[in-house]
Amino acid sequence: MSLNQLNVLYKEVVLDHAQNPRNKRKILSSEKQLAMQNPTCGDYLNISIKTRQNAITEISFDGWGCTISQASASMMTETLINKNIDDAISIIYNFSKMITGQKVDNSAVGELGDASVLATMAEFPTRIKCATLAWHIINDLLKNEKGNVYGKC
Ligand code: ZN
């Protein structure tokens, strides 16, 4: 695939997620949630999760900001729903490696689903925070969740 074709694919996938966001809805105050913002761009995301027996059963997000921040949040939900928490944390780690231009093996890229198109963001360092915001939030939520799981043992 040429770089030009890759850019076309990137634009189509990003625009599709930005215009038809998956798992975007109003988050209720009673839900387990975490909100963060990216002050350099004004992006704001609030993400909620539900887990059962160490698996992620639901991820929802709400917020506003640039196309990349919103598309990346939508992609993240699709990539991580129904994953085991440990697997999800490893996928998040690979996403952060990929987006900062580090080498990630093909099977790990495959696990990222649509989010793999964001690899091109490594060329735009000023926008990386837009693309990683949702992934930082879910990472903190999941690590907290694991703490709770082990705390009960
Ligand atoms: Zn942004």
Residues whose N, C-alpha, C, O or C-beta is under 5 A from the ligand:
A	BS01	ZN	C41 D43 C66 S69 C130
